[in-house]
Each structure stands twice: as C-alpha cells, then as structure tokens.
Amino acid sequence: MNREAKQMLESDWSDKYQAYNLDDHCGRHNNMSPDTKHHPSSGALQEQVCNRSAWTKFTQDNLNKALQEEQATSSLRLLVEQLLQDTTKDLTFQCSSVDQALSQRCVELVEAKAQLEMKLTDGQAGC
C-alpha cells in the first residue's frame, strides 16, 4: 500500500510538472510567434480539459492517502518492534531454562555414573 501511495504521488507530481512545463511554454507565445497556428476558439478555456477543483481534490486525496499509509506503517513498525522484543525475552527465557535443565541433567548423569562405579567396585570386591 505504501508503494501504491508513492506511485500515485509520483504520477500526480509528474502530471503537474508536465502541465507546468506546457503552461510555461504556451505562456511565452503571442500572436506574432512563428510556430503558432490560429484555430477557431483555441483561446477558450475548455472545462473538461482543466478542472482546478477536481485537480486540487485529487492531489489532496493522494496526500491524505499517503499520510494514512505512513501512519499505518508507523503503527505496524511499533507493533513489529514490540513483537521482536517479546520474542527476544521469550527466547532468552527458554535459553536459560534449557541451560538450567541441561546442567541439572549433567549433574544427574555424573551422580548416576558414580553410583554405577560404586556398585561395580562393590560387586568386584565381593567376587
């Protein structure tokens, strides 16, 4: 959605930049310009060609959508950061639990070995 909002803003900006360049170029023409052709009603503003209020609304809608996506991304980043912190705590706790259980198991193994060695020496002494 961020990419879509970015693409819409870039497209809108590109359209406005192109329109500005056309307006700038056309604004330099006059009746004596050599590359100007006279057409009937060529100087009349055609409403369907350029509707300032629709253009302004389109731009404002794009900006609002981009702002909403930026806020949603920020919220998502905070959520992901919290999730990563919680996961880190859980993994640290599990690591500690596993280390403790392994240490306990090693102690039990050493005790069992010692008992077996004692039984073995007792059994050999009785023979």
Secondary structure as UniProt FT lines:
FT   HELIX           2..27
FT   TURN            31..32
FT   TURN            34..35
FT   TURN            40..43
FT   TURN            47..49
FT   HELIX           52..126
//
